[in-house]
Amino acid sequence: SRYPLTEQVQNALYWIANAIAVGIDRVAALEELHSRREGLLFRLASQIRDSLDLNTILAKAVSEIRSLLQVDQCHFLWYLPTTDPRTSFVITHQAQSSSVPQSLLDYPADCVNWLSEKIEQHQMVQIDDSSKVEGFDGQTRAALKQAGVASMLFLPLETRSGQRGAIVCNHYHNIHEWGVSDVELLQAVVDQLAIAIDQAELYAQTRAAALAAQTQAAQLSQAFQDLQQKEAQLIQSEKMSSLGQMVAGIAHEINNPVNFIYGNLDYVRDYTQDLLEILSLYQQKYPSPDSELEEKIEEVDLGFITEDLPKIIASMEIGADRIRQIVVSLRNFSRLDE
């Protein structure tokens, strides 16, 4: 308060104030970045809890990572070891800017082989500047240059069931220095995705087991219905068998007296005819019977009896023959297998 500030002191204070302002801005930006990254992990975790649809989870993951890290391209790929290096990778989900000229499928075979080795060895690949990277042979560096990759962050993934994949972030137009926070973020995302894949596989196995159980229950229900139907058929068969035995017994019991009657009707007819002929001869030889016989003839109406008795015997033959036909039908019914 007693001495005025010199120009040097004022400049120093201005420099300190600007440095503090820059520091505050950096802290705020870092906090915002951490908040966005925590938000990404939280959304992925929520997505995994809320949905077991692996396609939805992977699509959201690559889109969120590209938006958060501002990379040219982010994709998820499955690793399928084959004899043909060009088919080792299968990109299933991808998010990229419209200015990206090519995808991982356009990578040369040497680059694909090199990344395949990294997946098999479960090694991360971090390339800030592909033109100045150290520790790579000329062939690998040439393959990266041919692919047009300026910067790459490659994190492999492996599930409990042994499936392998990777999250890949690429810059094609400008180089990018990957920070520790970038690697930590992607590693956390990879861990979350591994959990999501395991849960999706477990859910698929559970659904398959439930479907198998439902199928088995349906088969058991159908088998039970078939058994019930067969049981009903057996009961009906037993009933029909018992009915057939009963019908056969009835037919046998009816057949015996009918055969007796039918077999004696011929004799009855012949005997009756003989008696009628003898009666006719008596009438011719003794045309004038005594009064008692005359009264009896009129009482019994001998003329009607002589005319109707052959008809009665013929009717009895028809009835006996009809009974025999019924007995034959009953026997045929009792011998059927149906």
PyMOL commands that set and color helices and strands:
alter all, ss='L'
color gray80, all
select helices_A, chain A and resi 7-50+54-69+85-87+104-106+109-120+138-147+180-285+291-300+302-334
alter helices_A, ss='H'
color red, helices_A
select strands_A, chain A and resi 73-79+89-96+125-127+151-158+164-171
alter strands_A, ss='S'
color yellow, strands_A
deselect
rebuild
show_as cartoon
